[in-house]
Amino acid sequence: MEPDNPLWRYALSCWQQPELAKACLDLQEHGWSVTRILCAGWLGVNGRVFTGIEDAKVTEWRGRVTGLIRSARKSIPKQHGYGHELREALANAELQAEQTELALAWQTLNELNPEAGSMQDCNTIIVENLLAAAPLPKREPQPMNHIRNLARLLATASTGSNAPC
């Protein structure tokens, strides 16, 4: 497993943009997986299509490790000083779990999403990838203006500028 890979570096770049980080966390509150969002963005930036299919070990890690750590962290109230250190420790553990989750995703992305996109620009590919990454159980129609804005933000994360891919 390769924890420090191009997908992880892309994720760190995304988190440098407060508007992008907030958009991802807002969607997470509605059942989206930030890992799937980041995979959709990274593949799109690289002109590749996200099938929405991920390896079972990624899904299992997300549910059994990352999700449980996140749930434990969120159960400690922010305003209570007595749990601050534990909440911080769990936040660090959650970040490590997310890095492992992205490393597991990185291992299989080339196998499950090998095809390059058509002649579409990367923003269009990212929009399609985000639709493939949408939560399956709820599959509610997503407001397209939010999806397009998120795609724009994901496209600029790799370059650190406002220029599309």
Secondary structure, 3 states (H helix, E strand, C coil): CCCCCHHHHHHHHHHCCHHHHHHHHHHHCCCCCHHHHHHHHHHHHCCECCCCCCCHHHHHHHHHHHHHHHHHHHCCCCCCHHHHHHHHHHHHHHHHHHHHHHHHHHHHHHHHCCCECCCCCHHHHHHHHHHHHCCCCCCCCCCHHHHHHHHHHHHHHCCCCCCCC
